[in-house]
């Protein structure tokens, strides 16, 4: 049995996969302590207690208004958005997270972190403890022959040069800000932010299902695709409301609609878009509500409004999912056998939308700035009428349900302890 420390920072989508990994490691006989820095101040103590995982919430409170931030930044490009997020919700707490990381390293044999949690990497290096990073999107992992996302394919040699351009772009935008703690702690200069700071030098687990990771054969050996870290249903005490069960049973499988946490940026616009698109598409819909006008577990004709909940139990009852292209929602929809209509707000979400299109699980992504009810309704009708997408969704769901990302991740980690 090894003592393993896990640290993460971010929203629910950043925490859930590492909760799943912590549970898998506990089931394998290891003792796990989890440190969470939650930008939406969600408390995971109850679920960790249920899973017998030691839990620390550090800092106790992050003074961060997600709704206001989302409204101010959702039209920024990815780098602008990331810098704004770091300045608002990471750097003010960097020292406290680093102290938590040092304690975690003191107490444990091996450390694991969300790839952006470089304070834990620093603490692990200084105490010569093995450190593993976990990434949820493979879009920034260099490939041997393919170009970076949205770069032209200029052949193997020039594609490699384009990866170098991307490295220097990240460095220009982020290196000075991100290297302050690293250099203060006396560690040697690193060449590039990615991978020098933001991934492990030992093992970087790519928590992406192999079906959705088309480029995996071109990764360097340090990047191991383990699969989606899926939190098991027994981990959460949630039962589908009886009125939702009745709604689902009353007609054709509905279309689910959500923009995840980004829906807080445009709550009223999102609801108006979803409701009008469902009406124009002539489909039944379950809409994750972001407006007091449409309270959870209420209905309006062929639409059911739902609050926060684990996605997969409901997705399994749906024909398609309209979503923003977050990594977690992408995996949950695909694993549940649903076609996707992706309405991305930023580049990483566009990346996932394009991956789904390549695989045959979705049509062309519809950027949020171009979305209106008529166009979205057309995209919904397209995926609902496509026999090819339906067959692909069924096939992919079977493959993904037969894949155990947590077990594969645990297997890789156990080689190090």
C-alpha positions as CSV (number, residue, x, y, z in Angstrom):
1,X,0.0,0.0,0.0
2,X,1.3,3.4,-0.9
3,X,0.3,6.8,0.4
4,X,-0.8,9.0,-2.5
5,X,-1.6,12.7,-2.5
6,X,-3.8,14.3,-5.2
7,X,-4.2,18.1,-5.7
8,X,-6.5,19.9,-8.1
9,X,-7.7,23.4,-8.8
10,X,-10.7,24.6,-10.9
11,X,-14.4,24.0,-11.3
12,X,-16.4,20.8,-10.9
13,X,-15.2,19.5,-14.3
14,X,-11.6,19.7,-13.0
15,X,-12.3,17.9,-9.7
16,X,-14.6,15.0,-10.7
17,X,-12.0,13.1,-12.8
18,X,-9.5,13.2,-10.0
19,X,-12.2,12.1,-7.5
20,X,-12.8,9.1,-9.8
21,X,-9.0,8.4,-9.8
22,X,-8.8,8.8,-6.0
23,X,-11.6,6.2,-5.6
24,X,-9.9,3.8,-8.0
25,X,-6.6,4.1,-6.1
26,X,-8.5,3.5,-2.8
27,X,-10.1,0.4,-4.2
28,X,-6.7,-0.8,-5.2
29,X,-5.6,-0.6,-1.6
30,X,-3.8,2.7,-1.5
31,X,-4.4,5.5,1.0
32,X,-5.4,8.7,-0.7
33,X,-5.5,12.3,0.5
34,X,-7.1,14.9,-1.8
35,X,-6.6,18.6,-1.7
36,X,-9.1,20.7,-3.7
37,X,-9.0,24.4,-4.6
38,X,-12.5,25.0,-5.9
39,X,-13.1,28.2,-7.9
40,X,-16.9,27.8,-7.5
41,X,-16.4,27.0,-3.7
42,X,-18.1,23.6,-4.0
43,X,-17.5,21.4,-1.0
44,X,-16.5,17.8,-1.8
45,X,-16.1,16.6,1.8
46,X,-19.3,14.5,1.8
47,X,-18.5,12.6,-1.3
48,X,-14.9,12.1,-0.1
49,X,-16.2,10.8,3.2
50,X,-18.5,8.4,1.4
51,X,-15.5,7.1,-0.7
52,X,-13.2,7.0,2.4
53,X,-10.8,9.6,0.9
54,X,-9.0,12.1,3.1
55,X,-10.1,15.6,2.0
56,X,-8.7,19.1,2.4
57,X,-10.4,22.2,1.0
58,X,-7.7,24.9,0.5
59,X,-8.3,27.8,0.5
60,X,-11.6,27.6,2.4
61,X,-13.0,30.3,0.2
62,X,-12.0,31.8,-3.2
63,X,-13.5,35.2,-3.7
64,X,-14.5,34.7,-7.3
65,X,-17.8,35.5,-9.0
66,X,-18.0,32.9,-11.7
67,X,-21.1,34.5,-13.3
68,X,-19.5,37.9,-13.5
69,X,-16.2,36.5,-14.7
70,X,-17.9,34.4,-17.4
71,X,-20.0,37.4,-18.6
72,X,-16.9,39.6,-18.8
73,X,-14.6,37.0,-20.6
74,X,-16.6,34.5,-22.6
75,X,-15.7,36.4,-25.9
76,X,-12.0,36.5,-25.2
77,X,-9.6,34.2,-27.0
78,X,-8.3,31.2,-25.0
79,X,-5.0,32.8,-23.8
80,X,-6.7,36.0,-22.8
81,X,-9.4,34.0,-20.9
82,X,-6.8,31.9,-19.2
83,X,-4.7,34.8,-18.1
84,X,-7.8,36.6,-16.7
85,X,-8.8,33.4,-14.8
86,X,-5.3,33.0,-13.3
87,X,-5.2,36.6,-12.2
88,X,-8.6,36.3,-10.6
89,X,-8.7,32.9,-9.1
90,X,-5.2,31.3,-9.0
91,X,-2.3,33.7,-8.4
92,X,-4.0,35.3,-5.3
93,X,-4.0,31.8,-3.7
94,X,-0.8,30.4,-5.1
95,X,1.2,30.6,-1.9
96,X,-1.6,28.9,0.1
97,X,-1.9,26.1,-2.5
98,X,1.9,25.7,-2.5
99,X,1.9,25.3,1.3
100,X,-0.8,22.6,0.9
101,X,1.3,21.0,-1.7
102,X,4.4,20.9,0.5
103,X,2.4,19.2,3.3
104,X,1.0,16.7,0.8
105,X,4.5,15.9,-0.4
106,X,5.7,15.5,3.2
107,X,3.0,13.0,4.0
108,X,2.9,10.9,0.8
109,X,5.0,8.6,-1.3
110,X,3.6,9.7,-4.7
111,X,1.9,12.9,-5.9
112,X,-0.7,13.4,-8.6
113,X,-2.2,16.7,-9.9
114,X,-4.2,18.4,-12.5
115,X,-1.6,19.4,-15.1
116,X,-2.0,23.1,-14.2
117,X,-1.2,22.5,-10.5
118,X,2.5,23.3,-10.9
119,X,2.9,24.2,-7.1
120,X,2.7,20.4,-6.4
121,X,5.3,19.7,-9.1
122,X,7.7,22.2,-7.5
123,X,7.1,20.7,-4.0
124,X,7.6,17.1,-5.4
125,X,10.8,18.0,-7.2
126,X,12.3,19.7,-4.1
127,X,11.7,16.5,-2.0
128,X,12.6,14.1,-4.8
129,X,9.1,12.4,-4.8
130,X,7.5,11.0,-7.9
131,X,5.0,13.3,-9.5
132,X,2.3,12.4,-12.1
133,X,0.2,15.0,-14.0
134,X,-3.2,14.4,-15.5
135,X,-4.6,16.3,-18.5
136,X,-8.1,16.2,-19.8
137,X,-7.6,17.5,-23.3
138,X,-4.8,16.3,-25.7
139,X,-5.0,19.3,-28.0
140,X,-1.7,20.8,-26.8
141,X,0.2,17.5,-26.8
142,X,2.8,17.6,-29.6
143,X,2.4,14.9,-32.3
144,X,5.1,13.4,-34.5
145,X,3.5,14.3,-37.9
146,X,0.3,16.2,-37.5
147,X,0.1,20.0,-37.1
148,X,-1.4,21.7,-34.0
149,X,-5.1,22.2,-33.9
150,X,-6.2,24.9,-36.5
151,X,-2.8,25.0,-38.1
152,X,-2.4,23.9,-41.8
153,X,-1.0,20.5,-42.5
154,X,2.4,21.4,-44.2
155,X,4.0,18.0,-44.0
156,X,5.9,16.3,-41.2
157,X,8.9,18.6,-41.0
158,X,7.0,21.9,-41.2
159,X,4.4,20.6,-38.8
160,X,7.1,20.2,-36.2
161,X,8.1,23.8,-36.7
162,X,4.5,24.8,-36.1
163,X,4.6,23.0,-32.8
164,X,7.6,25.1,-31.9
165,X,5.7,28.3,-32.8
166,X,2.9,27.2,-30.5
167,X,5.5,26.6,-27.7
168,X,6.8,30.1,-28.1
169,X,3.3,31.6,-28.2
170,X,2.5,30.0,-24.8
171,X,5.9,31.2,-23.4
172,X,5.3,34.7,-24.6
173,X,1.9,34.8,-22.9
174,X,2.4,32.8,-19.8
175,X,6.0,32.0,-18.9
176,X,6.8,35.2,-16.9
177,X,3.7,34.8,-14.8
178,X,3.9,31.1,-14.2
179,X,7.6,30.8,-13.5
180,X,7.7,33.2,-10.5
181,X,7.2,30.5,-7.8
182,X,9.4,28.1,-9.7
183,X,12.4,30.5,-9.8
184,X,11.7,31.7,-6.2
185,X,12.1,28.2,-5.0
186,X,15.5,27.9,-6.7
187,X,14.7,25.5,-9.5
188,X,16.6,25.8,-12.8
189,X,15.1,27.6,-15.7
190,X,12.9,25.5,-17.9
191,X,12.8,25.9,-21.7
192,X,9.0,26.0,-22.4
193,X,5.9,26.3,-20.2
194,X,4.5,23.2,-21.9
195,X,5.8,20.6,-21.0
196,X,8.5,22.1,-18.7
197,X,6.1,23.4,-16.1
198,X,2.7,22.1,-16.8
199,X,3.3,18.3,-17.2
200,X,5.2,15.7,-15.2
201,X,8.7,14.7,-16.3
202,X,7.8,11.1,-15.3
203,X,4.2,10.3,-16.5
204,X,1.4,12.5,-17.9
205,X,-1.9,10.6,-17.9
206,X,-4.1,11.7,-20.7
207,X,-7.6,11.2,-19.4
208,X,-9.3,10.9,-22.8
209,X,-11.1,7.9,-24.1
210,X,-9.0,6.2,-26.9
211,X,-12.0,6.5,-29.2
212,X,-11.8,10.3,-28.9
213,X,-8.0,10.5,-29.1
214,X,-7.3,10.1,-32.8
215,X,-3.7,11.2,-32.5
216,X,-2.6,9.0,-29.6
217,X,-0.1,6.9,-31.6
218,X,1.9,10.0,-32.3
219,X,2.5,11.0,-28.7
220,X,5.8,10.8,-26.9
221,X,5.9,7.8,-24.5
222,X,5.6,10.0,-21.4
223,X,2.0,10.8,-22.5
224,X,-0.1,7.7,-21.7
225,X,-3.7,7.7,-22.8
226,X,-5.6,6.0,-19.9
227,X,-9.2,6.9,-20.9
228,X,-11.9,8.9,-19.3
229,X,-11.8,9.1,-15.5
230,X,-15.5,8.4,-15.0
231,X,-16.9,8.9,-11.5
232,X,-19.0,5.8,-10.7
233,X,-22.7,6.3,-10.0
234,X,-22.4,4.9,-6.5
235,X,-20.2,7.9,-5.6
236,X,-23.1,10.3,-5.8
237,X,-26.5,10.1,-4.0
238,X,-28.8,11.3,-6.8
239,X,-32.0,9.8,-7.9
240,X,-33.8,10.9,-11.1
241,X,-37.0,12.9,-10.0
242,X,-40.2,11.0,-10.6
243,X,-41.6,13.8,-12.7
244,X,-38.6,13.6,-15.0
245,X,-39.0,9.8,-15.3
246,X,-42.6,10.5,-16.3
247,X,-41.6,13.2,-18.8
248,X,-39.0,10.9,-20.5
249,X,-41.5,8.0,-20.8
250,X,-44.2,10.3,-22.3
251,X,-42.7,10.5,-25.8
252,X,-39.7,10.3,-28.1
253,X,-36.2,10.5,-26.4
254,X,-35.6,14.2,-25.7
255,X,-32.6,16.4,-26.7
256,X,-30.6,17.5,-23.7
257,X,-29.3,21.2,-23.7
258,X,-26.6,22.7,-21.6
259,X,-23.6,25.0,-21.8
260,X,-22.2,23.9,-18.4
261,X,-20.6,26.5,-16.3
262,X,-20.4,28.9,-19.3
263,X,-24.1,29.1,-19.2
264,X,-23.7,31.5,-16.3
265,X,-22.1,34.0,-18.7
266,X,-25.3,34.3,-20.8
267,X,-28.1,32.8,-18.6
268,X,-31.0,34.5,-20.3
269,X,-29.7,34.2,-23.8
270,X,-28.9,30.5,-23.3
271,X,-32.5,29.8,-22.1
272,X,-34.1,31.8,-25.0
273,X,-31.8,30.1,-27.5
274,X,-32.5,26.6,-26.2
275,X,-36.3,27.0,-25.9
276,X,-36.7,28.6,-29.3
277,X,-34.4,26.0,-30.9
278,X,-36.4,23.1,-29.4
279,X,-39.6,24.6,-30.7
280,X,-38.3,25.2,-34.2
281,X,-36.7,21.7,-34.3
282,X,-40.0,20.2,-33.1
283,X,-38.2,18.0,-30.5
284,X,-38.8,17.3,-26.9
285,X,-36.1,18.7,-24.7
286,X,-34.5,18.6,-21.2
287,X,-32.8,22.0,-20.6
288,X,-30.4,22.7,-17.7
289,X,-31.9,25.9,-16.3
290,X,-30.0,29.1,-15.6
291,X,-32.9,31.3,-15.0
292,X,-35.3,31.8,-12.1
293,X,-38.1,32.1,-14.8
294,X,-37.7,28.3,-15.3
295,X,-37.2,26.6,-12.0
296,X,-35.7,23.1,-11.7
297,X,-38.2,20.3,-12.2
298,X,-40.8,22.5,-13.9
299,X,-42.2,21.9,-17.4
300,X,-43.3,24.0,-20.4
301,X,-45.2,21.8,-23.0
302,X,-42.4,19.6,-24.5
303,X,-39.6,21.0,-22.4
304,X,-38.4,19.9,-18.9
305,X,-36.2,22.1,-16.9
306,X,-33.5,20.5,-14.7
307,X,-31.1,21.8,-12.1
308,X,-27.5,20.5,-11.3
309,X,-27.1,16.7,-11.5
310,X,-24.8,13.9,-12.6
311,X,-25.1,13.9,-16.4
312,X,-24.9,10.3,-17.5
313,X,-28.0,8.9,-15.8
314,X,-30.1,11.5,-17.8
315,X,-28.0,11.5,-21.0
316,X,-28.7,7.8,-21.3
317,X,-32.3,8.6,-21.8
318,X,-31.7,11.2,-24.5
319,X,-31.3,11.1,-28.3
320,X,-28.7,14.0,-28.5
321,X,-26.9,16.6,-26.4
322,X,-26.5,20.2,-27.3
323,X,-23.4,21.4,-25.3
324,X,-20.4,23.7,-25.3
325,X,-17.8,21.1,-25.9
326,X,-16.3,20.7,-22.4
327,X,-14.2,17.6,-22.0
328,X,-16.4,16.1,-19.4
329,X,-19.7,16.7,-21.2
330,X,-18.2,15.5,-24.5
331,X,-17.2,12.2,-22.8
332,X,-20.5,11.8,-20.9
333,X,-22.6,12.4,-24.0
334,X,-20.5,10.0,-26.2
335,X,-20.4,7.3,-23.5
336,X,-24.2,7.6,-23.2
337,X,-24.7,6.9,-26.9
338,X,-25.8,10.4,-27.8
339,X,-25.1,12.4,-30.8
340,X,-23.7,15.9,-30.1
341,X,-24.4,19.4,-31.3
342,X,-21.4,21.4,-30.1
343,X,-21.7,25.2,-29.6
344,X,-18.2,26.2,-28.5
345,X,-17.3,29.4,-26.7
346,X,-13.5,29.0,-26.9
347,X,-10.7,27.1,-28.8
348,X,-10.5,24.0,-26.5
349,X,-14.3,23.4,-26.9
350,X,-14.0,23.9,-30.7
351,X,-11.3,21.3,-30.6
352,X,-13.6,18.8,-29.0
353,X,-16.4,19.7,-31.4
354,X,-14.1,19.0,-34.4
355,X,-13.0,15.7,-32.8
356,X,-16.6,14.6,-32.5
357,X,-17.2,15.7,-36.1
358,X,-14.2,13.6,-37.3
359,X,-15.4,10.5,-35.5
360,X,-18.9,10.9,-36.9
361,X,-20.7,11.8,-33.6
362,X,-21.7,15.3,-34.6
363,X,-22.1,17.7,-37.4
364,X,-19.9,20.8,-37.8
365,X,-19.5,22.9,-34.6
366,X,-21.6,26.0,-34.3
367,X,-19.6,28.8,-32.7
368,X,-21.6,30.5,-30.0
369,X,-21.1,33.9,-31.6
370,X,-23.0,32.6,-34.7
371,X,-25.7,30.7,-32.9
372,X,-29.3,31.6,-33.2
373,X,-32.4,29.5,-32.8
374,X,-33.0,28.8,-36.5
375,X,-29.4,27.6,-37.1
376,X,-29.3,25.5,-33.9
377,X,-32.6,23.9,-34.8
378,X,-31.2,22.9,-38.2
379,X,-28.2,21.3,-36.5
380,X,-30.5,19.4,-34.1
381,X,-32.7,18.1,-36.9
382,X,-29.6,17.1,-38.8
383,X,-28.2,14.8,-36.1
384,X,-31.6,13.4,-35.2
385,X,-32.2,12.4,-38.8
386,X,-28.7,11.0,-39.6
387,X,-28.7,7.2,-39.5
388,X,-24.9,7.3,-39.8
389,X,-24.5,9.4,-36.6
390,X,-27.0,7.2,-34.8
391,X,-25.1,4.1,-35.7
392,X,-21.7,5.7,-34.8
393,X,-23.1,6.8,-31.4
394,X,-24.3,3.3,-30.6
395,X,-20.9,1.8,-31.6
396,X,-18.9,4.4,-29.7
397,X,-21.0,4.0,-26.6
398,X,-20.3,0.3,-26.6
399,X,-16.6,0.8,-27.0
400,X,-16.4,3.5,-24.3
401,X,-18.5,1.5,-21.8
402,X,-16.1,-1.3,-22.3
403,X,-13.1,0.9,-21.4
404,X,-12.1,1.6,-17.8
405,X,-10.0,4.7,-17.7
406,X,-9.7,4.6,-14.0
407,X,-8.4,1.0,-14.0
408,X,-5.8,1.9,-16.7
409,X,-4.7,5.0,-14.8
410,X,-4.3,3.0,-11.6
411,X,-2.3,0.4,-13.5
412,X,0.1,3.0,-14.8
413,X,0.5,4.7,-11.4
414,X,1.1,1.3,-9.6
415,X,4.2,0.8,-11.7
416,X,5.7,3.9,-9.9
417,X,5.0,2.8,-6.3
